[in-house]
């Protein structure tokens, strides 16, 4: 089992980043604690997170991309984590639940963002001309395509780390736990009824 580091136990090169994460969040998520085993991995990932914070997508739109990517990648840890973060920033429960359940969003711009994120993931980075046209019709352009790609790359790393290492869900994320298996069963049930 991988060691989940805190400031006291982490390698020297990981300490400053773990301290900054703890200060920013009020706790250090297990994802960062696991990455703390490798200062190179942790510090590279933290720089990637910081780079994703800029850009033209709003904080809510970045959460939509990250939550959608986590659901699509079946990243249970990250679905719970981004549900917690989206909730804390005031995103509506309706929007969060729709993304978690793969249902359409009522906001057309946000729905366009979800659909394009899924299209990129499901096509392994080869969206169709129709996918791109629908994204443009939702009010997005080339800059946002690039930002969605960066958001997907970020979530792919975290989904693989958390799933590949079987990281336990943080207590702060427990109320938002999500099961990929349960979601798949619910999707099959909806298709059978619909």
C-alpha positions, 0 to 999 in steps of 0.5 A: 500500500502506498504511503499517504504523506503529510508535511512531517513524513514527506520527502523534503522536496514535497513538503512546501507543496503539501503545506500550500495545498493544506493551507489552500484547502484546509486539509491535504487530499489523499491525492496530493498525499500520495503524489508526495511520494515523488517530489517530481510528480507532486510538484509537476502536478501542482504546477499543472493545477496552477496553470489550469486555474487561468484562462477564459473558462470560469471556475464553474466551467472548469469544475464542469469539465473536471467533473464530466471528465471524472464521470466519463473516466469512471474516476470515483475519487475525483467525482466525489472530490469535484462534487465537493468543490463544485458544491462549495463554490455554489454550483447548483445541485441540479447541475452537479447531479445531472453531470454525475448521472449523465443527464442533459443540463438545462443551461445550454452553454454548460450542456455544450461544455459537457458534450464537448468534453465527453466527445473529446474523451470518447473519441480519444481526442478526435472530435468530429466536425459536428462536435466542434460546430456544436461547441461553437454554437454553445458560445465557445472557440479555439481558446476554450477547446485548448482549455478543455483539453488541458482540463481533461489531461489534468483529470486523466492524471488524477483519475489514473493516480486515484484509481490505479493506487486505490486511494481511500476517499477523504472524509471531506469527500465521503458525503459525495461518494459516487460509484461507477458500477452503480452509475452504469447500472442506472444508465442501463436501467434508463435505457431499458425504460426509455 
